[in-house]
Amino acid sequence: MAGILEYLDWRGDVPFTVDPFGEVDALLLAELGYVPFEGVVPERHAVRIGLAEAQARFRADAVGDEDRMYSFTRDCLLLEKLAAAPRFRGTYLTGYRSIIDPAATLQFSALTVLLPDGTTFVSFRGTDGTVTGWKEDLSFAVNARTAAQALAVSYLDDFFTSHPRPLRLGGHSKGGNLAMYAAAFCRPLVQASITEVYAFDAPGFREELVAMPSYRAMTGRIRSYVPGSSVVGMLLETGVAPTIIRSDAAGLQQHVAYSWQIERNRLVRENALSKSSGFVDRTVDGWLADLDDEERTHFIEALGSILGAPEKETLRDISRSRHTAYPAMLKAAATLPPEQRRAVLDAVYKIVRSGKDAIIGAEKPSVPPPLPAGTEDPA
């Protein structure tokens, strides 16, 4: 077995005429969407650049820390290997768009890939492993349409209404959510040209959105993949049964696509999700289903505020600084109504525990600290 980088070493010389486009190719291009191509790939679809030329022009040392995603080093190596692989010879890049507005908790980026097999792949970028990324993923439970989702629809409608090539969409994490949403709510002419939508460990949607006819019309073309210990990919609903795949990482680190295992030209399957993965579906999703819009908004805001209370950027930072981080989270939780406090804290500790398990491979969770003095425990 191998990962996606080894896949290019072993099968990068196999042309699409011999082995047609498949799920591993989609994963490669979804991950390519994380590369910050500012100043390299043109925004206008009327202008394009060869993949090899883009790789030659891209300068990793010129990318600031704020623009480096959690897999930046491996993404740069992926770009290098893709550019050198005969399989992707004749590939062009265009339509690079990146919009970031921290004040609005908005991050959107898309990339159009013109493949030598005559098809087009649109790669939507996901979020990183930060607390802000978690808060953005959780916001899908509150909003009928987020700003990033609206931009994804506009991206398709603006550039692909008269596009003559078959169209595939895909993305990892939030990028997969954007791909599914854009496919379901773009113009009918664009939707008719979409052959497949690939969602890799992507959060879903509110139940009423999944039930809409325009979304249901796309479910037969959606391919959903989650690792065995998926957390992000189990948030909310997609209306599609996911394919469970094998990862060589532990806990939350399974979210990283470079840990996913490949044999020949397909992702290695697992028979079932791990026990730890099911908590999101059984708890967070279960709680949200019983809340009205106002209560749901308060719940998600509370969950986000508690995660952000220690002023740590990542779940790893929270876990490593738990002696100071946990009291800060408990203090934030003390402002919640008693009926919400324990449920929210339980979700937070399980999210943070996933991050801890990814670091030290722990099988037993740390015991949550007691509630602050004078705080009623509703349990």
ZAMARGU-4260 file (C-alpha; in steps of 0.2 Angstrom, whole numbers, plus 5000, padded with zeros to 4 digits):
<rodrens>
0) 5000/5000/5000 | 5005/5018/4997 | 5000/5036/4999 | 4996/5049/4986 | 5014/5054/4983
5) 5019/5036/4981 | 5005/5033/4969 | 5013/5046/4957 | 5030/5038/4959 | 5022/5021/4954
10) 5008/5025/4942 | 5012/5043/4936 | 5018/5036/4920 | 5001/5028/4916 | 4991/5039/4903
15) 4972/5042/4905 | 4970/5032/4888 | 4976/5017/4897 | 4969/5020/4915 | 4954/5032/4915
20) 4952/5046/4927 | 4947/5039/4944 | 4945/5043/4963 | 4964/5044/4967 | 4966/5057/4953
25) 4952/5067/4960 | 4960/5066/4977 | 4976/5072/4970 | 4968/5087/4962 | 4958/5091/4977
30) 4974/5092/4987 | 4982/5103/4973 | 4969/5116/4977 | 4978/5119/4994 | 4993/5126/4984
35) 4993/5146/4986 | 4994/5150/4967 | 4993/5169/4969 | 5003/5177/4955 | 5006/5161/4946
40) 4989/5154/4940 | 4978/5167/4931 | 4961/5171/4938 | 4953/5174/4921 | 4947/5158/4913
45) 4952/5165/4896 | 4970/5163/4901 | 4979/5147/4906 | 4996/5141/4911 | 5003/5123/4909
50) 5005/5113/4925 | 5024/5111/4922 | 5026/5130/4920 | 5016/5134/4935 | 5027/5122/4945
55) 5042/5131/4938 | 5035/5148/4943 | 5029/5144/4960 | 5041/5149/4974 | 5037/5140/4990
60) 5050/5152/5000 | 5040/5167/4995 | 5024/5161/5003 | 5021/5168/5020 | 5017/5158/5036
65) 4999/5165/5036 | 4996/5157/5018 | 5004/5140/5023 | 4991/5126/5026 | 4994/5112/5038
70) 5001/5101/5023 | 5010/5115/5014 | 5027/5105/5012 | 5018/5090/5005 | 5007/5100/4994
75) 5023/5108/4986 | 5030/5090/4983 | 5013/5085/4976 | 5014/5100/4964 | 5032/5094/4959
80) 5027/5076/4956 | 5011/5081/4946 | 5021/5092/4935 | 5034/5078/4931 | 5021/5064/4929
85) 5018/5059/4911 | 5000/5055/4916 | 4997/5074/4919 | 5007/5080/4904 | 4996/5092/4894
90) 4987/5098/4910 | 4983/5117/4911 | 4978/5127/4926 | 4967/5143/4926 | 4953/5152/4936
95) 4963/5153/4952 | 4953/5163/4964 | 4957/5165/4983 | 4947/5176/4995 | 4950/5177/5013
100) 4941/5188/5026 | 4945/5183/5044 | 4932/5196/5051 | 4918/5186/5042 | 4926/5169/5045
105) 4927/5167/5026 | 4940/5158/5016 | 4936/5153/4998 | 4948/5147/4985 | 4945/5138/4969
110) 4956/5131/4954 | 4951/5125/4937 | 4961/5110/4930 | 4960/5106/4911 | 4965/5088/4909
115) 4973/5079/4894 | 4958/5067/4894 | 4947/5082/4888 | 4938/5084/4905 | 4939/5099/4917
120) 4941/5097/4936 | 4936/5111/4948 | 4945/5110/4965 | 4938/5119/4980 | 4950/5122/4994
125) 4946/5116/5012 | 4950/5123/5029 | 4965/5119/5039 | 4966/5110/5056 | 4964/5126/5067
130) 4950/5131/5079 | 4944/5144/5066 | 4943/5130/5053 | 4932/5119/5065 | 4921/5134/5069
135) 4918/5137/5050 | 4914/5119/5047 | 4902/5119/5062 | 4893/5135/5054 | 4886/5124/5041
140) 4873/5118/5054 | 4867/5136/5056 | 4867/5144/5039 | 4856/5140/5025 | 4870/5147/5013
145) 4887/5153/5019 | 4897/5166/5010 | 4909/5153/5004 | 4895/5142/4997 | 4888/5157/4987
150) 4905/5160/4980 | 4906/5142/4974 | 4890/5143/4965 | 4895/5160/4957 | 4911/5152/4952
155) 4902/5139/4942 | 4889/5150/4935 | 4901/5163/4929 | 4913/5152/4920 | 4905/5136/4915
160) 4888/5140/4908 | 4894/5138/4890 | 4909/5126/4895 | 4910/5113/4881 | 4920/5100/4892
165) 4913/5087/4904 | 4915/5094/4922 | 4920/5086/4938 | 4920/5095/4955 | 4929/5090/4971
170) 4937/5095/4987 | 4944/5090/5003 | 4936/5095/5020 | 4926/5111/5017 | 4931/5110/4999
175) 4920/5094/4997 | 4905/5103/5005 | 4908/5118/4993 | 4909/5106/4978 | 4892/5097/4983
180) 4883/5113/4986 | 4889/5121/4970 | 4884/5106/4960 | 4867/5106/4968 | 4863/5124/4966
185) 4872/5130/4950 | 4862/5134/4934 | 4854/5119/4925 | 4866/5121/4910 | 4881/5119/4921
190) 4873/5105/4932 | 4870/5095/4916 | 4888/5095/4912 | 4894/5088/4929 | 4898/5070/4928
195) 4905/5067/4946 | 4907/5076/4962 | 4920/5070/4974 | 4919/5075/4993 | 4934/5069/5003
200) 4930/5069/5022 | 4918/5084/5020 | 4905/5090/5032 | 4887/5090/5026 | 4872/5101/5027
205) 4856/5105/5036 | 4843/5091/5034 | 4831/5103/5024 | 4844/5107/5012 | 4848/5089/5008
210) 4829/5086/5005 | 4828/5099/4992 | 4825/5093/4974 | 4840/5102/4967 | 4851/5093/4979
215) 4843/5076/4977 | 4845/5077/4958 | 4864/5077/4961 | 4866/5063/4974 | 4868/5050/4961
220) 4884/5059/4955 | 4891/5062/4972 | 4906/5051/4978 | 4909/5053/4997 | 4924/5046/5005
225) 4929/5047/5024 | 4943/5039/5034 | 4939/5026/5047 | 4940/5038/5062 | 4932/5052/5053
230) 4926/5067/5063 | 4924/5082/5051 | 4916/5071/5037 | 4903/5064/5050 | 4896/5082/5053
235) 4878/5084/5047 | 4870/5076/5032 | 4875/5073/5014 | 4862/5061/5008 | 4875/5049/5002
240) 4882/5034/5010 | 4901/5037/5012 | 4915/5025/5006 | 4926/5021/5021 | 4944/5021/5018
245) 4960/5016/5027 | 4972/5028/5035 | 4989/5025/5043 | 4986/5039/5055 | 4977/5040/5072
250) 4962/5051/5078 | 4959/5068/5070 | 4975/5066/5060 | 4966/5054/5048 | 4958/5070/5041
255) 4974/5073/5032 | 4973/5065/5015 | 4991/5061/5014 | 4988/5047/5027 | 4975/5038/5016
260) 4981/5022/5009 | 4980/5017/4990 | 4982/5001/4981 | 4985/5002/4962 | 4972/5015/4956
265) 4960/5015/4971 | 4958/5020/4989 | 4959/5005/5001 | 4942/5001/5009 | 4938/4998/5027
270) 4923/4988/5033 | 4916/5001/5045 | 4919/5017/5055 | 4929/5016/5071 | 4919/5018/5087
275) 4926/5035/5091 | 4920/5042/5074 | 4902/5038/5078 | 4901/5051/5092 | 4898/5065/5080
280) 4883/5057/5072 | 4876/5051/5089 | 4878/5066/5099 | 4882/5083/5090 | 4870/5079/5075
285) 4857/5071/5087 | 4857/5087/5098 | 4856/5098/5083 | 4841/5089/5076 | 4831/5093/5092
290) 4835/5112/5091 | 4825/5126/5082 | 4835/5138/5072 | 4838/5150/5086 | 4843/5137/5098
295) 4855/5129/5085 | 4863/5145/5082 | 4866/5148/5101 | 4873/5130/5102 | 4885/5132/5088
300) 4891/5149/5094 | 4894/5142/5112 | 4903/5127/5105 | 4914/5139/5095 | 4917/5151/5109
305) 4922/5137/5121 | 4935/5131/5108 | 4941/5148/5106 | 4942/5153/5124 | 4960/5147/5128
310) 4966/5158/5113 | 4975/5143/5105 | 4976/5142/5087 | 4974/5123/5085 | 4967/5108/5094
315) 4985/5102/5097 | 4989/5118/5106 | 4973/5116/5117 | 4978/5098/5121 | 4996/5102/5125
320) 4991/5117/5136 | 4976/5108/5144 | 4980/5114/5162 | 4977/5132/5157 | 4966/5129/5142
325) 4953/5118/5151 | 4949/5131/5165 | 4947/5144/5151 | 4934/5133/5142 | 4925/5129/5158
330) 4924/5148/5162 | 4916/5151/5145 | 4904/5136/5148 | 4899/5143/5164 | 4889/5157/5155
335) 4878/5144/5146 | 4861/5139/5152 | 4862/5123/5163 | 4853/5112/5150 | 4866/5116/5137
340) 4882/5117/5147 | 4886/5098/5149 | 4881/5094/5131 | 4892/5107/5124 | 4907/5103/5135
345) 4905/5084/5131 | 4907/5089/5113 | 4921/5100/5115 | 4931/5087/5126 | 4928/5074/5113
350) 4934/5085/5099 | 4950/5090/5108 | 4953/5072/5113 | 4953/5068/5095 | 4967/5080/5092
355) 4976/5073/5107 | 4975/5056/5101 | 4982/5061/5084 | 4997/5067/5093 | 5002/5054/5106
360) 4991/5039/5100 | 4982/5039/5117 | 4968/5026/5118 | 4961/5033/5134 | 4954/5051/5135
365) 4960/5063/5148 | 4947/5065/5162 | 4938/5082/5159 | 4941/5094/5174 | 4927/5098/5186
370) 4915/5112/5183 | 4920/5129/5191 | 4916/5131/5210 | 4898/5137/5212 | 4893/5131/5194
375) 4878/5119/5194 | 4882/5102/5186 | 4866/5097/5176 | 4871/5079/5174
</rodrens>
